[in-house]
């Protein structure tokens, strides 16, 4: 694979968020965009070169996220598609269980399935 080729990531389809988010995070890290998407690299307040560079990185990150979604998943970020932080957070809110014990409940449910 050449250095300017993007690794293949299976697009988010509604059932693969866990894998998709790990792979997207790695991709965004490799492109120097993760700190922006995670919110740790704040938008510069003063106009100038730093702000222009941040805006260009935000555009790249937003594009990477949008292109890594199946068409039917894009509706979830359509209103924030130009804001990679908001887009990432919207998807996390939609797909990540925030309740304590949710994983254990799913685990128990999985092993209680009988034929």
N, C-alpha and C positions, 0 to 999 in steps of 0.2 A: 504494500500500500504506500503510495507516495505521501509526502508530508502534508500536502494540501488537500488530501482526500479525507472526507468526513467518515469516521467509523459508522457502520450500520447499526442503528438502534431501532428495535421494533417500536413502531409508533404506539402511543398510549391508546388503548382501545376500550378502557373502562374496566378491564379485569386484570390488567398487568401493572397497576400503579407502582407497586413495591419495586419490581425489577426496573421498570421504566425510570423511576425517580433516581435510583442508584446509578443507572447508566447515564442518565442526563446530567447528574451532578458530576460524574467523572468527565464527561464530554465538556461541560462548561468549565471545569477546573483546567482541562487541557488547553482550552482556548483563552484562558485568563479572564473568564467572565463570571465565575462562581461567586466571588466576593461581592460583585455588584448585585447578582440575583438574590443572594442570601441577605442582602441589606447591610452588610458590614462595610461596604465601600459607599459612603454617602455621596449624594449629588453635590458637587462644589457649589458654594453660594455665590462666589464672584464670577462674573462673566469673563470669558477668555479661553485660552487654549485648554486648560484643565476641564472646563465645562464642555467644550466641544469634543474632547477625547472621551469623556464620560458618556455624553449623548451618543457618540458613535458606538461605544461598547454596549450601551443599552439597546440600541437598534439591532446589533448583532445578536445579543442574548434573546431579545424578543422574537427575532426571526428563527433562531434555533429552536426555541420552545414551540412556536406555532407549527413549524415544519415537522416536529416530532409527535404530532397529534393526528390521530385518524380524523377524517372530516367530521364525523358526528361528535367528536369531543371538542371541537373548536368553539362550539356554542358556549361552553363554560367559561371561556376567557375573552369572548368577542369584545366585550365592553372595556377590557383592560389589556388588549393584545399589544399595545404599544408600551406597556409598563411591565417589564419582565419580573419585577419584584411582586407586583400585584397578581400577575398571571400565575407565577409559581405558587404563591400563597393561596390563590383561589382553588387551584388543583389539589393542593395539600388539604385544604379545608374540606373539599368534596370527598376525597378518597381515604384520608387517614382517620381511623377510629380514635377519638380522643378520650373515650371512657376507659377508666382503669379496669383491668380484667377482661377487656374485649378479646384479647388474643387468647386468653385461657378459655374463655367461653367457646370461641371458635374451635380451639383445639379439642375440647371436650366433646363438642358437637360432631366434629369430624370422626373421632374414634367411637362415637356411639351409633354411627350409621350401621345398620344391619341389612343384609341381603334378604 
